[in-house]
Amino acid sequence: MADTQQVDESKPDDGKQAARAERKAAGLAKEIGAFAREHGGAEGQIAYLGQKGARIVLVGEDGGWGDLVAPTHAVALRAVEKSGITVHEDFDGDFAAKVRTGPYEWTRMAGIQLGGPKNA
């Protein structure tokens, strides 16, 4: 099967899109760095979101977690590269075991079953 690449020919690429993508990656890298400093370090994983872009899932050394959304997978890759964090291919095994959830997550994810607030 041949590799294909989708090209948007409706707008000429005069470098503005590349500059915008680099600025977005730099902003995301700054947020990743702030997360890492707050949580004693961080590791991440990038997941495709389809047309919405890519999700950067972050897990801190203290078990705290969060995520960011990049407009494209390439921007997400550039952001984690600029931030210097370790990136995992999958969200499983030892990496997933680092996540620590608290009462908020338990009531939001299983609120009805555990008698917590309804997820409205």
N, C-alpha and C positions, 0 to 999 in steps of 0.2 A: 504494500500500500504506500502510495507517495505521500510525503509530507506536504501539507498545504498551509498557506498563510493568508489570513483575511486582511485585505487592504482597503481602507476607506479612501476612495478616490474623489470624494465630494469636496475635500478640503486639502489644499496643498500643505505639505509639512515643511515649513520654513525654519524649523528649529524651535519654534514656540512650544510645540507639544513636548519636545524633549526637555526643554528648560522647565516647563511646568511639572513634568514627571520628576525631574531631579529635585525641585523645590519641595514637592510632596514627600518624596523619599527622605529628604533631609528633615522635614518636620516630623515624620513618623519616627525616624531614628532618634530624634531629640526626646520624643515621648517614651520610646523604648528605654533610652538611657535613664530617664527620670524614674521609670518603673523599676529598673534594675537597681538603681541607687537606693530606692525606698525599701526594696525587698532583699537586700544583701546579695544581689546578682540575679540573673534571669536566664532562662532558656526559652526557646520558642519553637513553633511549628506553623507552617503556612498551609492553609486549606483553601481550595478553590471555592468561590461563591457563584460561579457562572458569570453572567453579564454584570453582576454587582461588583466583581473584583475578587479580592482575596482577603481572607481573615488571618491575621497574625495573632495566634494564641500565645500568651506569655505566662510562664510559671516562674515565680520567684523562689529563691533558695529557702525562704521561710514558709513556702507553701501557698502564698498569696497568688492569685491569678487574675488575669484580665485579658482583654483582646482589643485589637485595633483593626480597622478595615481600610485596605488600600484599594485604589481604583483598578489596578491591574496586578497580576501575579508578578510581573517584572518590577513594578514599583515596590511591592512587598519584599522581593528578594533584595533589591538595592537598599531598602531601609534596614533590614536585618544585617546586611553586609556592613553598612556604615556604622551601625550600633555596636558591632563586634560580639553579639551574643551567639551562643551555640544554637544551631537550628537542627531539629529532628525531622526525619522523613515522615514519621507516623506519630500519632498521639497515643502511645500504648506503653506497656511495660513499666520500667523504672521511671520514665518521664511522667507518665500519667499518675503514678503512685505518689509523686511529690505534691500533687494538688491537695490542699486542705480546705474543706468546706466548713462553713459555720451555720449557725441557726438560720440566718437569712436565706441561704441557698436551700436548706432543707425545707423550710416552710414554703418557699416559692416553687420548688420542684415537686414537692409531695404534700403541699398544704392541705388538700382535701382529705387525703388518706391519713394524715397525722393530726388532723384537727386544727391545722393552722389556717391562716387567711386564704380565702379563695383566690385563685389566679384570674382576676377579672381583667 
